[in-house]
Amino acid sequence: MEKAEIIKLANEYMEKELDEGFRNQVKKLLADENFTELEDCFYKNLDFGTGGIRGVIGGGYNRMNPYIIRKVTQGLATYINKAAAGKCVSVVLAHDSRRCSRLFAETAAAVFCGNGIKTYLFTSLRPTPELSFAVRHLGCISGVVVTASHNPAEYNGYKVYWDDGGQVVPPQDHGIITEVNSVTDIRSISLEEAAKKGLFQLIDKEVDDAFLDMVKGCSLRPELIRKAGKNLKVVYTPLHGAGRVWVEKALSSLGIEVITVPEQAEPDGEFPTVKFPNPEEGSALAMALELGKKVGASLVVGTDPDSDRLGTAVPEGDSFRLITGNQLGCMFIYYVLSTLKEQGRLTPDTAIIKTVVTTELQRLIGESFGVRVYDVLTGFKNIASLMKIFETTGEKFVYGGEESYGYLFSTDVRDKDGVAAAVMACEMALYNAERGMSLLDYMNEIYEKYGYFQESPFSFTFKGSSGGEKIRKIMEDLRADQPKSIGGIAVSSSTDFKDGVVKHGIKLDPSNVLQFVLADGSYVTARPSGTEPKIKFYISCCEKAGVPLDKAKKTVAAKCQAIKEDLERILGV
């Protein structure tokens, strides 16, 4: 960008931004002539990605700030009022512990109220799954949670939900962004004035109690927890986020001893004890694992800042073994389906939902029980969208999940639920303890029955204005010159999702995803992230049932490594 254009955009932004602190950030960059940083702040506008917007906090059009919140909320409010067609409707807002989350939530509330929309706002931070629950519980047309999920501390975000409790999908997302791009005037009133007009209401206990009842209702063996819950000692970390109160309440009310990592118990948007507040990263659970060893925990669990993801670890000798998202998902499916079968509640219309990058082992498990297994595109909004279709087809949803540590067991929530997942992980651990088994034994039981699977995701990050072009070029090159083999294994077929495909009877929307199937049944999937400046690769390799596990694990690990190294060679990175 030319300096003159940057200066013009910066001055334009400062005129629109009402918050002095954010205006001063841009003013200082101009005074310091820091055009490198200024260009990154203004070279593009934050766009709707996976159900909303997400970006680095700061002044500028490519940053999360009060002006961007006001503009996006005005566009959403306009869309809502058009969709409502004169009816009285309401929205609900929540936020996590990140920097500026309360400011952004209150800023959004003021704009909704300024557009005549009844607005509920939680009195303090709440988990994302509770926001999804609240949309349905309160009968709202839409909901917003201010969070950047598991991103580093400099990020924040704004996730939008529709009346089914799921994140917005087509056509709502396209309609909202059209309205956002058309905003010329932002209508806002103070929350004090809105409350006097009956447009603004703070909420807490009336939704909290119902949400916790729903979480406890996900239990499939409540009598087991009542009988043996006291035998389970759980170390938990909320990673400075919104999950502490809800996970502690849910587990302790079931008689399970919960020991929360003290250094990570209090909400703190700086996330001072971790580099990334992401339970997918082993380093994020390091303090919990140390405490687990010290107190002799039966299970270690951790939730991300908005408590929609769950990470787990189980004892193995004198240490702990981290469970991957794919592994825990497989155990959940096997446990849920086998329990329903044992209880005589497994019916032919039972269905589970996974994403196209989640292990195919989950399909094998589901189909062995005679249930329907559906694939959707990455993003829990797509799982929620299919759940909505089930309401008309009569299919019975019992589980949905994705490899990135997201799990769902109830139709009352339409997003990942780390709180309910923590309860189910504890119940599953208790069930296996009663059988004299650990969760690792349980996973090996599954491998012995269905074959050994290993997934090896990795990614490349490309920041700045040139990063997006680099990612676009990688995908373009992969499409134009598809590899004949990867890791020494022939490519037997490929699927390009860019024009939309039909998979297992479900039509998937167009998406920038490429998937290669190798001759031995391995999968390689390429997908640019919708929320971060990176391109992700998902490798999945397997060995058939009957091969000794020790041998299968070595063979599959070697395949995964060979594929990863070959991809790096092909991409030149």
C-alpha positions in Angstrom: 0.0 0.0 0.0 1.1 3.6 -0.7 1.8 5.7 2.4 -0.8 8.2 1.3 -3.5 5.6 1.2 -2.5 4.2 4.6 -2.6 7.8 6.1 -6.0 8.4 4.6 -7.5 5.2 6.0 -5.9 5.8 9.4 -7.4 9.2 9.7 -10.8 8.0 8.4 -10.8 5.3 11.1 -9.9 7.7 13.9 -12.9 9.8 12.9 -15.2 6.8 13.2 -13.7 5.3 16.4 -15.4 6.5 19.6 -13.0 4.9 22.0 -10.1 7.2 22.8 -7.7 4.4 23.7 -8.0 2.7 20.3 -7.8 6.1 18.5 -4.6 6.8 20.3 -3.0 3.5 19.2 -3.4 4.6 15.6 -2.4 8.2 16.3 0.9 6.9 17.9 1.7 4.7 14.9 1.2 7.7 12.6 3.4 9.8 14.9 6.1 7.1 14.9 5.7 6.7 11.1 5.4 2.9 11.7 4.0 2.2 8.3 4.8 -1.5 8.5 2.4 -1.9 11.4 -0.1 0.6 9.9 -0.2 -1.4 6.7 -1.1 -4.5 8.6 -3.8 -2.6 10.4 -5.4 -1.3 7.2 -4.5 -3.5 4.2 -7.8 -5.3 4.4 -11.1 -5.4 6.4 -11.8 -8.2 8.9 -14.1 -10.6 7.1 -16.7 -13.1 8.4 -14.9 -16.5 8.7 -16.2 -19.5 10.6 -19.4 -17.9 11.9 -18.1 -14.4 12.7 -15.0 -12.3 12.8 -11.7 -12.8 14.6 -8.5 -10.8 14.7 -5.8 -9.1 16.6 -7.0 -6.5 19.1 -6.1 -2.9 18.1 -7.0 0.1 16.1 -7.7 -0.3 12.4 -10.0 -2.0 9.9 -8.0 -5.2 10.1 -8.2 -5.3 13.9 -10.8 -6.0 16.6 -11.9 -2.7 18.2 -15.1 -1.0 19.3 -15.7 0.6 15.8 -15.5 -2.8 14.1 -17.9 -4.3 16.8 -20.3 -1.4 16.3 -20.2 -1.7 12.5 -20.7 -5.5 12.5 -23.4 -5.3 15.1 -25.3 -2.7 13.1 -25.2 -4.9 10.0 -26.4 -7.9 12.1 -29.1 -5.8 13.7 -30.3 -4.6 10.3 -30.4 -8.2 9.0 -32.3 -9.3 12.1 -34.9 -6.6 11.8 -35.5 -7.5 8.1 -35.7 -11.2 9.0 -38.1 -10.4 11.9 -40.5 -8.6 9.5 -42.0 -6.4 12.3 -42.1 -9.0 15.0 -40.6 -8.3 18.5 -37.4 -10.3 18.7 -34.4 -10.6 21.1 -30.7 -11.5 21.1 -28.4 -12.7 23.9 -24.8 -11.8 24.4 -21.9 -13.5 26.3 -18.2 -13.2 26.5 -15.1 -14.9 27.8 -12.0 -13.6 29.7 -10.1 -12.1 26.8 -8.9 -8.5 26.6 -11.7 -6.1 25.9 -14.3 -8.8 25.9 -16.7 -7.0 28.3 -16.2 -3.7 26.5 -17.0 -5.4 23.1 -20.0 -7.2 24.5 -21.5 -4.0 26.0 -20.7 -2.1 22.8 -22.6 -4.6 20.8 -25.5 -4.6 23.3 -25.8 -0.8 22.9 -26.1 -1.1 19.2 -28.7 -3.9 19.3 -30.8 -1.8 21.7 -30.3 1.3 19.5 -32.0 -0.8 16.8 -35.0 -1.6 19.0 -33.9 -5.3 19.6 -34.4 -6.7 23.1 -31.0 -7.6 24.4 -29.9 -10.0 27.1 -26.3 -9.9 28.5 -24.8 -12.2 31.0 -23.5 -10.4 34.1 -20.0 -11.9 33.7 -18.1 -14.3 31.6 -19.8 -17.5 30.4 -18.8 -20.5 28.3 -19.6 -20.5 24.6 -21.8 -23.6 24.9 -24.0 -21.7 27.5 -24.5 -18.9 24.9 -25.7 -21.5 22.4 -28.0 -23.0 25.0 -29.3 -19.5 26.0 -30.3 -18.7 22.4 -32.7 -21.7 22.4 -33.7 -21.4 26.1 -34.7 -17.7 25.8 -36.2 -18.0 22.4 -33.9 -15.5 20.8 -33.5 -14.9 17.1 -29.7 -14.6 17.4 -26.8 -14.6 19.8 -23.3 -13.4 20.0 -20.3 -14.5 22.0 -17.2 -12.3 22.2 -14.3 -14.8 22.2 -11.3 -15.8 20.1 -11.6 -19.4 21.5 -8.1 -20.8 21.8 -6.1 -18.1 19.9 -3.2 -16.3 21.6 -3.8 -13.4 23.9 -3.6 -10.7 21.3 -6.7 -12.0 19.6 -10.4 -11.5 20.2 -13.5 -12.4 18.1 -17.2 -12.2 17.6 -19.2 -15.3 16.9 -22.8 -15.1 15.6 -25.5 -17.6 16.3 -29.0 -18.0 14.8 -32.3 -19.1 16.3 -31.4 -22.8 16.3 -28.4 -22.1 18.6 -25.9 -22.9 15.9 -23.4 -20.5 14.3 -24.7 -18.7 11.2 -24.5 -20.6 7.9 -25.6 -19.7 4.4 -27.7 -17.8 3.7 -27.6 -15.9 7.0 -23.8 -15.4 6.9 -23.8 -13.9 3.4 -26.9 -11.8 4.2 -25.2 -10.4 7.4 -22.0 -9.5 5.7 -23.9 -7.8 2.9 -25.6 -5.6 5.5 -22.3 -5.0 7.3 -20.7 -3.8 4.1 -23.6 -1.5 3.5 -23.5 0.2 6.9 -23.3 4.0 6.7 -25.0 5.0 10.0 -24.7 3.2 13.3 -27.6 3.5 15.8 -26.7 3.1 19.5 -28.1 4.1 22.8 -26.7 3.8 26.4 -27.4 0.7 28.3 -29.0 2.8 31.1 -31.5 4.3 28.6 -32.1 0.9 27.0 -32.9 -0.7 30.4 -35.4 2.1 31.1 -37.1 1.3 27.8 -37.2 -2.4 28.5 -34.7 -3.2 25.8 -31.8 -4.4 28.0 -31.7 -7.0 30.7 -28.8 -8.6 32.6 -29.1 -12.4 33.1 -27.3 -15.1 35.1 -28.9 -17.7 37.4 -32.1 -18.2 35.4 -30.0 -19.6 32.5 -27.1 -20.9 34.5 -29.2 -23.4 36.5 -31.0 -24.7 33.3 -27.6 -25.1 31.5 -26.1 -27.1 34.4 -29.2 -29.3 34.5 -28.8 -30.0 30.8 -25.1 -30.8 31.3 -25.8 -33.3 34.0 -28.6 -34.7 31.9 -26.1 -35.8 29.3 -24.9 -38.6 31.6 -25.8 -42.1 30.3 -25.0 -43.9 33.6 -26.0 -41.5 36.4 -26.3 -44.3 38.8 -22.6 -45.2 38.2 -21.5 -41.7 39.0 -23.6 -41.6 42.1 -22.1 -44.9 43.2 -18.4 -44.5 42.2 -17.9 -40.8 41.5 -16.1 -40.3 44.8 -13.4 -42.8 43.6 -12.4 -40.4 40.7 -9.9 -37.6 41.4 -9.8 -35.1 38.6 -7.3 -32.3 38.0 -8.8 -29.5 36.0 -7.5 -26.3 34.3 -9.7 -23.6 32.8 -6.5 -22.0 31.3 -7.5 -18.6 32.8 -10.9 -18.8 30.9 -14.6 -19.1 31.4 -14.9 -22.8 32.3 -14.0 -22.9 35.9 -17.3 -22.3 37.7 -19.3 -24.6 35.3 -16.9 -27.5 35.2 -16.3 -27.4 38.9 -20.1 -27.2 39.6 -21.0 -29.9 37.1 -18.4 -32.5 38.4 -18.7 -31.7 42.1 -22.5 -31.9 42.1 -22.0 -35.5 40.8 -19.7 -36.3 43.7 -16.5 -36.2 41.7 -13.5 -34.6 43.4 -12.2 -31.7 41.3 -8.8 -30.1 42.0 -8.3 -26.9 39.9 -4.8 -25.8 39.0 -4.6 -22.7 41.3 -2.2 -20.7 39.0 -4.6 -21.0 36.1 -7.9 -20.8 38.0 -8.7 -17.1 37.7 -9.9 -15.5 34.5 -7.0 -13.5 32.8 -7.0 -12.4 29.2 -3.2 -12.3 29.2 -3.0 -16.1 29.8 0.2 -15.5 31.7 1.1 -19.2 32.3 0.8 -20.5 28.8 2.0 -19.5 25.3 -1.2 -20.7 23.7 -4.4 -21.2 25.8 -5.2 -24.3 23.7 -5.8 -27.7 25.2 -4.8 -29.2 21.9 -1.2 -28.2 22.8 0.5 -30.4 25.3 2.4 -27.4 26.7 -0.9 -25.8 27.7 -1.7 -28.7 30.1 1.8 -28.9 31.5 0.9 -27.4 34.9 -2.2 -29.6 35.2 -0.1 -32.7 34.4 2.4 -31.8 37.1 -0.4 -31.3 39.6 -2.0 -34.6 38.4 1.2 -36.5 39.2 1.5 -34.8 42.6 -2.0 -35.6 43.8 -2.4 -39.0 42.0 -5.2 -37.9 39.7 -7.3 -40.4 37.8 -7.8 -37.9 35.0 -6.6 -34.5 33.8 -8.9 -32.3 31.9 -8.6 -28.8 30.5 -10.8 -26.4 28.7 -9.9 -23.4 26.4 -10.8 -19.8 27.3 -14.4 -20.1 26.1 -14.7 -23.7 27.3 -16.0 -25.2 24.1 -12.9 -27.5 23.7 -11.7 -30.2 26.0 -8.2 -31.7 26.4 -7.6 -34.8 28.4 -4.7 -36.9 29.8 -4.7 -40.2 31.7 -2.1 -41.9 33.9 0.5 -44.0 32.2 3.1 -45.4 34.6 4.6 -42.5 36.5 3.5 -40.0 34.0 0.4 -39.0 32.0 -0.5 -39.7 28.3 -2.2 -37.0 26.3 -5.3 -38.1 24.5 -5.8 -36.7 21.0 -9.1 -35.2 19.8 -9.6 -38.0 17.4 -8.9 -40.7 20.1 -11.3 -39.1 22.6 -14.0 -38.8 19.9 -13.6 -42.4 19.0 -13.9 -43.4 22.7 -17.0 -41.2 23.1 -18.7 -42.7 20.1 -17.9 -46.3 21.2 -19.0 -45.6 24.7 -22.3 -43.8 23.8 -23.3 -46.4 21.2 -22.4 -49.5 23.3 -24.2 -48.0 26.3 -27.4 -47.2 24.3 -27.3 -50.7 22.8 -26.9 -52.2 26.3 -29.8 -50.1 27.5 -32.0 -51.1 24.5 -32.1 -47.5 23.3 -30.1 -47.8 20.1 -32.5 -47.4 17.1 -32.0 -47.6 13.3 -32.6 -43.8 13.0 -29.6 -43.0 15.4 -27.0 -40.7 13.8 -23.6 -39.3 14.6 -21.9 -36.5 12.7 -18.2 -36.0 12.1 -16.2 -33.6 9.9 -14.3 -34.6 6.7 -10.9 -34.2 8.4 -11.9 -36.3 11.4 -10.6 -39.9 11.6 -12.5 -42.5 9.5 -12.2 -44.9 12.5 -15.3 -43.1 13.8 -17.2 -44.2 10.7 -16.1 -47.8 11.2 -17.3 -47.7 14.9 -20.6 -46.1 14.1 -21.4 -48.4 11.2 -20.6 -51.5 13.2 -23.5 -50.5 15.5 -25.8 -50.0 12.5 -26.1 -46.2 13.0 -25.8 -43.5 10.3 -22.5 -41.6 10.1 -22.5 -38.3 8.3 -19.6 -36.1 7.2 -19.8 -32.3 7.1 -17.2 -29.6 6.4 -14.9 -28.4 9.1 -16.5 -26.1 11.6 -19.1 -27.0 14.2 -21.6 -24.7 12.5 -21.9 -27.4 9.9 -22.6 -30.1 12.5 -25.3 -27.8 13.9 -26.8 -27.2 10.5 -27.2 -30.9 9.9 -28.7 -31.3 13.4 -31.4 -28.8 12.3 -32.1 -30.9 9.2 -32.5 -33.9 11.5 -35.5 -32.1 13.1 -37.4 -32.6 9.9 -36.1 -36.0 8.9 -36.6 -37.6 12.3 -33.1 -38.8 12.7 -31.9 -39.1 16.3 -28.7 -37.2 17.0 -26.5 -38.7 19.8 -23.1 -37.4 19.1 -21.2 -34.8 17.0 -17.5 -34.0 17.0 -14.4 -32.9 15.2 -10.8 -33.7 15.6 -9.9 -30.3 17.1 -11.1 -31.3 20.6 -14.8 -30.4 20.0 -17.6 -32.7 21.2 -21.4 -32.5 21.6 -23.9 -34.9 23.2 -27.1 -32.8 23.4 -29.5 -31.2 21.0 -30.0 -28.4 23.5 -26.6 -27.0 22.6 -25.5 -26.5 19.0 -21.8 -25.9 19.4 -18.9 -27.7 21.0 -19.4 -28.2 24.7 -16.3 -28.6 26.8 -18.4 -28.6 30.0 -20.6 -31.6 29.0 -17.5 -33.3 27.5 -15.7 -33.1 30.8 -18.7 -34.8 32.5 -18.8 -37.5 29.8 -15.0 -38.1 30.0 -15.3 -38.6 33.8 -18.2 -41.0 33.4 -16.3 -43.0 30.7 -13.2 -43.2 33.0 -15.4 -44.5 35.9 -17.1 -47.0 33.6 -13.8 -48.5 32.6 -12.3 -48.4 36.1 -15.3 -50.6 37.1 -14.1 -53.0 34.4 -10.5 -52.9 35.7 -9.4 -50.8 32.7 -7.9 -47.4 32.0 -8.9 -45.2 29.1 -5.7 -46.2 27.3 -6.9 -49.8 27.6 -10.2 -48.8 26.3 -8.6 -47.1 23.2 -6.5 -50.2 22.6 -9.7 -52.3 22.8 -11.1 -50.2 20.0 -7.9 -50.5 17.9 -7.9 -54.3 18.3 -11.5 -54.4 17.1 -11.4 -52.0 14.2 -7.7 -51.5 13.3 -5.1 -49.0 14.2 -5.4 -45.3 13.1 -3.0 -42.4 13.6 -3.7 -38.8 12.6 -0.8 -36.3 12.2 -2.1 -32.7 11.6 0.4 -30.0 10.9 0.2 -26.4 9.5 2.2 -23.5 8.1 1.6 -19.9 9.2 2.0 -17.0 6.7 1.3 -13.6 8.3 0.7 -10.2 6.8 -0.6 -9.1 3.4 1.6 -11.5 1.6 0.5 -14.5 3.7 -2.9 -14.8 2.2 -1.4 -14.8 -1.3 1.1 -17.5 -0.3 -1.7 -19.7 1.0 -3.8 -19.1 -2.1 -0.9 -20.0 -4.3 -0.3 -23.3 -2.4 -3.9 -24.4 -2.9 -3.8 -23.3 -6.6 -0.7 -25.3 -7.3 -2.0 -28.4 -5.6 -5.1 -28.2 -7.7 -3.2 -27.6 -11.0 -0.6 -30.3 -10.4 -2.0 -32.9 -8.1 0.7 -35.3 -6.8 0.6 -38.8 -8.2 2.0 -40.2 -4.9 2.6 -38.9 -1.4 5.1 -40.5 1.0 5.8 -43.2 -1.6 2.1 -44.3 -1.7 0.1 -43.8 -4.9 -2.8 -41.4 -4.8 -5.9 -43.4 -5.8 -8.4 -40.6 -5.9 -9.0 -37.0 -4.9 -11.9 -34.8 -3.9 -12.0 -31.0 -4.5 -14.6 -29.4 -2.4 -14.4 -25.9 -4.0 -17.6 -26.4 -6.1 -19.5 -28.4 -3.5 -19.8 -32.2 -3.3 -22.3 -34.8 -2.1 -20.8 -37.0 0.6 -22.8 -39.9 2.2 -26.0 -38.4 0.9 -25.4 -34.9 2.2 -24.7 -32.0 -0.1 -21.7 -30.0 1.2 -21.3 -26.3 0.4 -18.3 -25.2 -1.7 -15.2 -25.0 0.4 -11.5 -24.4 -0.2 -10.5 -28.0 0.7 -8.6 -30.7 -1.2 -8.6 -34.3 0.0 -6.4 -37.1 -1.4 -7.1 -40.8 -0.8 -4.0 -43.0 -1.0 -3.9 -46.6 -2.2 -3.5 -48.0 1.3 -6.5 -46.1 2.7 -4.5 -43.2 4.1 -6.0 -39.7 3.7 -4.3 -36.3 3.2 -6.4 -33.2 3.4 -5.4 -29.6 2.8 -7.4 -26.7 4.1 -6.7 -23.0 4.7 -7.8 -21.9 8.2 -10.9 -19.8 8.4 -9.7 -17.9 11.5 -5.9 -17.8 11.4 -3.3 -17.0 8.7 -2.3 -20.6 8.2 -2.8 -23.6 5.9 -3.6 -26.9 7.6 -2.8 -30.4 6.5 -4.4 -33.5 8.0 -2.7 -36.8 7.6 -4.5 -40.0 8.6 -2.9 -43.5 8.2 -4.2 -46.9 9.3 -3.4 -50.6 9.6 -6.1 -53.3 9.4 -7.4 -55.1 12.4 -5.5 -58.3 13.3 -2.1 -56.9 13.0 -0.4 -56.8 16.5 -0.7 -53.3 17.9 3.0 -52.8 18.5 3.8 -53.6 14.9 0.8 -51.6 13.6 1.8 -48.5 15.5 5.4 -48.6 14.1 4.2 -49.1 10.6 1.6 -46.4 10.7 3.9 -43.9 12.4 6.5 -44.4 9.6 3.8 -43.8 7.0 2.7 -40.6 8.6 6.3 -39.3 8.8 7.0 -40.2 5.2 3.9 -38.4 4.0 4.7 -35.3 6.1 8.2 -35.1 4.8 7.0 -35.6 1.2 4.4 -32.8 1.6 7.1 -30.4 2.8 9.1 -31.3 -0.3 6.2 -30.9 -2.7 5.3 -27.5 -1.1 8.9 -26.3 -0.9 8.5 -25.2 2.7 
